[in-house]
Amino acid sequence: MKIDHDIVIAGGGVAGATAAALLAQAGQRVALIDRRRPEDPDPTADFDPRVVAIAPGSAAVLRAAGAWECLPAERLGPYDRMQVHADGGEIEFRASEHGLAHLGWIAEVPWLQACCWQALAGMESVELIAPAGVKDFSQREDHVRVERDNGKTLRARLLVAADGAHSRLRQMAGIETEIWHYNQRALVTHVTTERPNAGIAWQRFTEHGPLALLPLADGRSSVVWSQPERRVAELKSLDEAAFLADLNDCQDSPFGMATAATRRYAFPLIRRQAKSLAQGRFALLGDAARNVHPLAGQGLNLGLMDAAALAEALADWTGNTDPTRALRHYERWRISGGSVVAGGIHAINEFTRAGPGRSLAGLGFSVAGKLWPLREAFVEHACGLDRDSPGLARSAR
Ligand SMILES: Cc1cc2nc3c(=O)[nH]c(=O)nc-3n(C[C@H](O)[C@H](O)[C@H](O)COP(=O)(O)OP(=O)(O)OC[C@H]3O[C@@H](n4cnc5c(N)ncnc54)[C@H](O)[C@@H]3O)c2cc1C
């Protein structure tokens, strides 16, 4: 029987496209299928509301995938300081104290995705199939049969689902998911402040929820403010002056008052964790595997670690052999890595919802700030440089 590809990846978001590039570079014949072919971003357009903090380990993974160098410097907001405040207590991290040039970069999701696809377009062993959706799949002893929306079928040795938080492929596989509804939404907008944000990722746990001001490359800050759904709806309906007054009541960042804001967007916040990440010749990665509260800016970073970990786990696999063992290794690795991060983020969000929790968190930040080994361990983990991170990520050191 003719096998079309070693690996089919369903979902060409940043996580799936990065996995496709790394696996192709390791010698696999890869097909990447997505419902939408990403458009070339307009270099003259304003910053997209969907921005993410990319850690140094993740940047190294994107570099290895051939996507990092294509991101224009004028659209990447590097930060070398991170400040977190809660009810009088605070902690600050400085890249230079941890032997790093930067703690991360604020980048736009559409640019990241377009750069991944541009890198893939130049790879001979990659077939990009878009726009096209995966409708169904079934596993046979030595291959997976993948059925497209248009009725065409593909045969591959392995199928990877990177089709996002609402993953249909995860549902088709019957993989159960734990779900927590936060009843919160993330309000997102870009603000101009009295002084430019020259590279500080600033965060405060406010009485309404965590508020972050993240540096954009042009000196503005991207606001990500997670709050109860009703309050987000109210804030969205305010005129700009009233919104800015509310925001300024809750923020005392080093950049001064916010004086202008772009359109406001709201993203629903739900935590999901798939109970297993591998099943026979099928694996999950990125948001399809889990998605987390954005307060620590880790969602896509986890997805990029998945991509690098999958490539590392499959390094010795050839299409003719059974991938089950390698996938089990991948699953154990990424379930434990992802759960620690997701569980920690979840606990902080829940704990800081009430006043006493925020006061205790503030005290904890101040104490932790003075404990060097704890600070170092936190930075290593948050930057994707700890011992549990894939080798590609650790190469950023
Ligand atoms: C407000 C907010 C702030 C955030 N901030 C950060 C941050 O600072 N740092 C960070 O790391 N993360 C952050 N995140 C999380 C981050 O945005 C996501 O984790 C990441 O974008 C998910 O990428 P993905 O490739 O896994 O999935 P997606 O981007 O959802 O891609 C899935 C792809 O699959 C395709 N698809 C779906 N179904 C099918 C099908 N049946 N067949 C074929 N293709 C299909 C879709 O078209 C899509 O292209 C934030 C999220 C939010 C909401």
The ligand as an SDF file (V2000), in Angstrom:
LIG
                    3D

 53 58  0  0  0  0  0  0  0  0999 V2000
   -5.3010   36.8980   25.5110 C   0  0  0  0  0  0  0  0  0  0  0  0
   -4.2690   35.8520   25.2600 C   0  0  0  0  0  0  0  0  0  0  0  0
   -2.9380   36.1390   25.5060 C   0  0  0  0  0  0  0  0  0  0  0  0
   -1.9480   35.1470   25.2970 C   0  0  0  0  0  0  0  0  0  0  0  0
   -0.6470   35.4430   25.5730 N   0  0  0  0  0  0  0  0  0  0  0  0
    0.3010   34.4990   25.4020 C   0  0  0  0  0  0  0  0  0  0  0  0
    1.6840   34.7880   25.6710 C   0  0  0  0  0  0  0  0  0  0  0  0
    2.0380   35.8820   26.1010 O   0  0  0  0  0  0  0  0  0  0  0  0
    2.6060   33.8070   25.4610 N   0  0  0  0  0  0  0  0  0  0  0  0
    2.2540   32.5680   24.9960 C   0  0  0  0  0  0  0  0  0  0  0  0
    3.1320   31.7080   24.8530 O   0  0  0  0  0  0  0  0  0  0  0  0
    0.9570   32.2660   24.7190 N   0  0  0  0  0  0  0  0  0  0  0  0
   -0.0190   33.1960   24.9040 C   0  0  0  0  0  0  0  0  0  0  0  0
   -1.3200   32.9060   24.6040 N   0  0  0  0  0  0  0  0  0  0  0  0
   -1.6650   31.5690   24.0780 C   0  0  0  0  0  0  0  0  0  0  0  0
   -1.3640   31.4240   22.5750 C   0  0  0  0  0  0  0  0  0  0  0  0
   -1.9980   32.4350   21.8470 O   0  0  0  0  0  0  0  0  0  0  0  0
   -1.8230   30.0290   22.1110 C   0  0  0  0  0  0  0  0  0  0  0  0
   -1.3240   29.0580   22.9940 O   0  0  0  0  0  0  0  0  0  0  0  0
   -1.2870   29.7120   20.6940 C   0  0  0  0  0  0  0  0  0  0  0  0
   -1.5610   30.7400   19.7810 O   0  0  0  0  0  0  0  0  0  0  0  0
   -1.8710   28.3820   20.2090 C   0  0  0  0  0  0  0  0  0  0  0  0
   -1.1970   27.9800   19.0210 O   0  0  0  0  0  0  0  0  0  0  0  0
   -1.5350   26.5810   18.3140 P   0  0  0  0  0  0  0  0  0  0  0  0
   -0.6830   26.5430   17.0940 O   0  0  0  0  0  0  0  0  0  0  0  0
   -1.4140   25.4570   19.2980 O   0  0  0  0  0  0  0  0  0  0  0  0
   -3.0780   26.6450   17.9380 O   0  0  0  0  0  0  0  0  0  0  0  0
   -3.8780   27.6210   16.9610 P   0  0  0  0  0  0  0  0  0  0  0  0
   -3.1870   28.9250   16.8010 O   0  0  0  0  0  0  0  0  0  0  0  0
   -5.2800   27.6500   17.4760 O   0  0  0  0  0  0  0  0  0  0  0  0
   -3.8130   26.8950   15.5350 O   0  0  0  0  0  0  0  0  0  0  0  0
   -4.6610   25.8260   15.2050 C   0  0  0  0  0  0  0  0  0  0  0  0
   -4.7220   25.7090   13.6850 C   0  0  0  0  0  0  0  0  0  0  0  0
   -5.4610   24.5420   13.3330 O   0  0  0  0  0  0  0  0  0  0  0  0
   -6.2810   24.8120   12.2160 C   0  0  0  0  0  0  0  0  0  0  0  0
   -7.3780   23.8240   12.2270 N   0  0  0  0  0  0  0  0  0  0  0  0
   -8.3940   23.7130   13.1230 C   0  0  0  0  0  0  0  0  0  0  0  0
   -9.1640   22.6450   12.8420 N   0  0  0  0  0  0  0  0  0  0  0  0
   -8.6170   22.0440   11.7570 C   0  0  0  0  0  0  0  0  0  0  0  0
   -8.9520   20.8810   10.9870 C   0  0  0  0  0  0  0  0  0  0  0  0
   -9.9830   20.0870   11.2940 N   0  0  0  0  0  0  0  0  0  0  0  0
   -8.1680   20.5570    9.9230 N   0  0  0  0  0  0  0  0  0  0  0  0
   -7.0880   21.3320    9.6050 C   0  0  0  0  0  0  0  0  0  0  0  0
   -6.7390   22.4350   10.3020 N   0  0  0  0  0  0  0  0  0  0  0  0
   -7.4830   22.7780   11.3560 C   0  0  0  0  0  0  0  0  0  0  0  0
   -6.6950   26.2570   12.4020 C   0  0  0  0  0  0  0  0  0  0  0  0
   -7.0690   26.8650   11.1760 O   0  0  0  0  0  0  0  0  0  0  0  0
   -5.4310   26.8960   13.0100 C   0  0  0  0  0  0  0  0  0  0  0  0
   -4.5620   27.4410   12.0210 O   0  0  0  0  0  0  0  0  0  0  0  0
   -2.3350   33.8700   24.8090 C   0  0  0  0  0  0  0  0  0  0  0  0
   -3.6750   33.5900   24.5370 C   0  0  0  0  0  0  0  0  0  0  0  0
   -4.6290   34.5690   24.7660 C   0  0  0  0  0  0  0  0  0  0  0  0
   -6.0820   34.2590   24.4840 C   0  0  0  0  0  0  0  0  0  0  0  0
  1  2  1  0
  2  3  1  0
  2 52  2  0
  3  4  2  0
  4  5  1  0
  4 50  1  0
  5  6  2  0
  6  7  1  0
  6 13  1  0
  7  8  2  0
  7  9  1  0
  9 10  1  0
 10 11  2  0
 10 12  1  0
 12 13  2  0
 13 14  1  0
 14 15  1  0
 14 50  1  0
 15 16  1  0
 16 17  1  0
 16 18  1  0
 18 19  1  0
 18 20  1  0
 20 21  1  0
 20 22  1  0
 22 23  1  0
 23 24  1  0
 24 25  2  0
 24 26  1  0
 24 27  1  0
 27 28  1  0
 28 29  2  0
 28 30  1  0
 28 31  1  0
 31 32  1  0
 32 33  1  0
 33 34  1  0
 33 48  1  0
 34 35  1  0
 35 36  1  0
 35 46  1  0
 36 37  1  0
 36 45  1  0
 37 38  2  0
 38 39  1  0
 39 40  1  0
 39 45  2  0
 40 41  1  0
 40 42  2  0
 42 43  1  0
 43 44  2  0
 44 45  1  0
 46 47  1  0
 46 48  1  0
 48 49  1  0
 50 51  2  0
 51 52  1  0
 52 53  1  0
M  END
$$$$
